[in-house]
């Protein structure tokens, strides 16, 4: 085979390899941290305000995870539970946003609520809690390894 034919074969092999690599790269699944990432970035200032409100509290809600029973317990201090209006816990999976789960907070008479986490996959999770008491909004976060 002469050198001209070798150059043509080299270009054809290069083209085939590039085609395979492009096909593989387009078939890769890319998980973003959150589906609405840009919207969350815009709202970040209000998030900082919620964190400041939480830091200013004398007694904060307690998120406690029982690894044996896979139950997360939420306990509100009595002074906060009296003013509690509404809230939500976002079970956030950093590795795959499709597994995320949001649950409304519904406190009992003692200011407690229990969340069964048996339905969640094992691994790292974050419980991101937002709630409103009085005229202020608050935010609390806890890492959980299931």
C-alpha positions in Angstrom: 0.0 0.0 0.0 1.4 3.4 -0.9 1.6 6.4 1.4 -1.5 8.1 -0.1 -3.7 5.1 0.7 -2.3 5.0 4.2 -3.3 8.6 4.8 -6.8 7.9 3.6 -7.1 4.9 5.8 -5.7 6.9 8.8 -8.4 9.6 8.2 -11.2 7.0 8.0 -10.0 5.2 11.2 -9.8 8.6 12.9 -13.3 9.5 11.7 -14.7 6.2 13.0 -13.1 6.6 16.4 -14.4 10.2 16.7 -17.9 9.0 15.8 -17.8 6.4 18.5 -16.5 8.8 21.1 -19.2 11.4 20.2 -21.9 8.7 20.4 -20.7 7.6 23.8 -20.5 11.1 25.1 -24.1 12.0 24.0 -25.5 8.8 25.7 -23.9 9.7 29.1 -26.4 10.8 31.7 -25.5 14.1 33.4 -27.0 14.7 36.8 -27.2 18.3 37.9 -27.3 19.1 41.6 -30.8 20.6 41.1 -33.1 20.8 38.1 -33.9 24.5 38.8 -30.3 25.4 39.6 -30.4 29.0 38.1 -33.7 29.8 39.9 -32.2 28.7 43.2 -29.1 30.9 42.6 -31.3 34.0 42.1 -33.2 33.2 45.3 -30.0 32.7 47.3 -30.2 36.1 49.1 -33.5 35.1 50.7 -31.9 31.8 51.7 -29.2 33.8 53.6 -31.8 35.8 55.3 -33.6 32.6 56.5 -30.3 31.3 57.8 -29.7 34.5 59.7 -33.2 34.3 61.2 -32.5 30.7 62.3 -29.1 31.7 63.9 -30.9 34.5 65.9 -33.2 32.0 67.6 -32.5 31.1 71.2 -33.9 27.6 70.8 -34.0 25.9 67.4 -35.9 22.9 66.1 -34.0 19.6 66.5 -33.6 17.2 63.6 -32.5 13.8 65.0 -31.9 10.7 62.9 -32.2 7.2 64.3 -30.1 5.0 62.0 -31.4 1.7 63.5 -35.1 2.5 62.7 -34.4 4.8 59.7 -36.6 7.5 61.3 -36.0 11.3 61.3 -37.6 13.0 64.2 -38.4 16.7 64.2 -38.9 18.5 67.6 -40.0 22.1 67.8 -39.5 24.0 71.0 -42.8 25.0 72.5 -42.3 28.8 71.9 -41.7 28.1 68.2 -44.5 25.5 67.7 -47.1 28.0 69.0 -46.2 30.4 66.2 -45.6 27.8 63.6 -47.6 28.4 60.4 -46.2 26.1 57.7 -43.1 24.3 56.6 -41.5 21.7 54.4 -38.6 19.3 54.6 -36.7 18.7 51.4 -34.9 15.4 51.4 -32.1 16.3 49.0 -29.9 13.6 47.3 -26.7 15.4 46.1 -25.8 12.6 43.6 -29.2 12.4 41.9 -31.8 15.2 42.1 -34.4 12.7 40.7 -34.5 11.0 44.1 -35.3 14.2 45.9 -38.5 14.2 48.0 -40.4 17.0 49.7 -42.7 16.5 52.7 -44.9 19.1 54.4 -44.4 19.6 58.1 -47.4 18.8 60.2 -46.6 19.0 63.9 -48.5 17.1 66.6 -49.6 18.6 69.9 -46.1 18.3 71.4 -44.5 20.0 68.5 -43.1 16.8 67.0 -43.2 14.9 63.7 -41.6 11.7 62.6 -40.5 10.8 59.1 -40.0 7.2 58.0 -37.0 7.1 55.7 -37.1 3.4 54.7 -38.3 4.4 51.2 -35.1 6.4 50.6 -32.0 4.8 48.9 -28.9 4.3 51.0 -26.3 7.0 50.8 -25.8 10.6 51.6 -28.9 12.8 52.0 -29.5 16.3 53.3 -32.7 17.2 55.2 -33.3 20.9 54.3 -36.1 22.3 56.4 -37.8 25.7 55.7 -40.6 27.0 57.9 -42.5 30.1 58.8 -43.2 31.2 62.3 -44.8 34.5 63.0 -43.8 36.8 60.2 -40.3 35.3 59.6 -39.0 32.4 57.5 -36.3 30.0 58.7 -34.0 27.4 57.3 -32.2 24.5 58.9 -30.1 21.7 57.3 -28.9 18.3 58.5 -26.8 15.7 56.7 -28.0 12.2 57.0 -26.3 9.0 55.9 -28.8 6.2 55.4 
